[in-house]
Amino acid sequence: QVQLVESGGGLVQPGGSLRLSCAASGIRFSIYTMAWYRQAPGKQRELVASITSGGATNYADSVKGRFSISRDNAKNTVYLQMNSLRPEDTAVYYCSGTSILADKYWGQGTQVTVSS
């Protein structure tokens, strides 16, 4: 049974930081491309950042220079370090994993709220 479990969300003031974690089980984590998506109320889900099995990263323009994605294959965990947070970063953040055969799995999401 595949599980992706996010943690680390919460309420933070503008300019603050959060680190999201996503622990995976039931998949061969090291060969999966892992990614973070987000969905704000009334908006479509969008890709925030991704990291391949080889460690190559990709970021949405809106988060470049502020967010950083990383992975620890020994812990089957992917992280999203979020700095200089803005109110427009408020959303539910989802972890996903995609295999080379295009099997895709999702976590349940974690709420991030940026507000003073």
Buried (B, 14 or more C-beta within 10 A) or exposed (E): EEEBBBBBBEEBEEEBEBEBBBBBEEBEBEEBBBBBBBBBEEEEBEBBBBBBBEEEEBBBEEBEEBBBBBBEBEEBBBBBBBBEBEEEBBBBBBBBBBBEEEEEBBBEBBEBBBEE
